[in-house]
Amino acid sequence: MEFDPRLLISLGTTLCTLAAAFGVIRWEVRNLNKIINDIEDRIRGLDKSTDRQEVQLSNHAQSLNTYGEMLSPKERENRAMVMADVQARLSVIESEVSGLRHIHNGKHP
């Protein structure tokens, strides 16, 4: 098989074209990998942000449930009854202390 100049030039041009195409493809693959990594980083950031917001939302919901229980009519009624009992006991204690002060002459032996 003889290699004439036209065949050699044609083979050389084909090899150069393939090498250039390989280089372009390699560069594009690297570029696409960078883009994919950037997108993955953004998605991770969004996931972290979403997780933080879900935790905050859960905490707020739990706080609202606690406040709702504290401010429920039944709980307020129970607290009012306890406060009324404490005030009644305080009145009794105050009257007893007043009586003790009245019988005490303030002098000690």
C-alpha positions, 0 to 999 in steps of 0.5 A: 500500500502506497501513501501518496501525499493526498492520502497523508494530508487527508489522514493528517487532517482527520487526525488533527480534526479528531484531536481538536474534537477530543480537546473540545469535548474534554473541555466541555465535559470539565465545564459541565462538571463545574456547572453540575458541582455548582448546582449541587452546592446550590441545592445543598444550600437550599436543603440546609435553608429548608431544614432550618426553616422546618425546625423553626416552624416546628419550634413555633408550632410547639410554642403555639401549642404550649401557649394555647394550652396555657391560655385555654379556658379550662386552664385559666379557670383552674388558675383563677380557682387556685388564686382565689384559694391563695387569696382566701388563705392570705386573708386568714393568715393576715387576720391571724398575724394581726391578732398576734400583733394585738396581743403582743405587747412588744416587750420581751423579758 
